[in-house]
Amino acid sequence: MDLSLSTRTVGDRTVVEVGGEIDVYTAPKLRECLVELVNEGNYHLVVDMEGVDFLDSTGLGVLVGGLKRVRAHEGSLRLVCNQERILKIFRITGLTKVFPIHASVDEAASATD
Amino acid sequence: MSQQAGESGRQDFVEVRLPANGAYLSVLRTATAGLAARLDFTLDEIEDLRIAVDEACAILLQQAVPEGLLTCSFRQVGDSLWVTVSAPTTDGRAPERDTFAWTVLTALAGEVEATVADEADSGDPQYKVVSISLHKKRGAEPGQPPPQ
């Protein structure tokens, strides 16, 4: 299975809806998408991972890279994820303390802290 | 795929060989999940193994010889599964341990060890085979995050 990406605007946030598997093969596609969004001036990103079936450390690396990029512009990168098997990967690596993780796009789009 | 020992044998051995290319990792993940399911691992254990094998391969692919083969062997011994992934590399570097990949791998698989074969062992003296072995016991505690 490949990776699907679609972006839309919700208020002042840019939501990236990710679907499929994020691994060493597909992660570059996500990286390109995030880099492009930041280069276009979108500094407040919400990555919706509800449609993600698989995530490994390569995907984590891309998300951390995205976070560094938006922070360089005083932006934010929030995640939407309710799937226990995906959340587990964030917990193992301590990244739950790095990324704000929300239960819904609406919650992430309105969060300000 | 090759299989030795019968359906009811106490020890099963399965080997999968794939191009050392990330495009094939999804195939190996599916094979891993299928094998673990066959051995009656729980859904959580199957998911842990699927991710652990993926991480081990992702680590090897960083230095694998292009056009080389990634070999993954699965061996069931009693109520545990031993998985070894190996690939010929040019550098023969042991995997770095301060990476997300190693953290995830070691948290999800029970025991993990990495070896770099002597040149004489790898068949082709030009390359050194790096292997990562993991051992997942059925019914053991699921992978826990390391203490913070």
Interface residues (C-beta under 8 A of the other chain):
Chain A: M1 E21 D23 V24 Y25 F54 D56 S57 T58 L60 G61 R85 K88 I89 R91 I92 T93 G94
Chain B: N21 G22 A23 L25 S26 R29 E47 R50 I51 D54 E55 C57 A58 L61 T99 F100 A101 T103 V104 A107 L108 G143 P145 P146 Q148
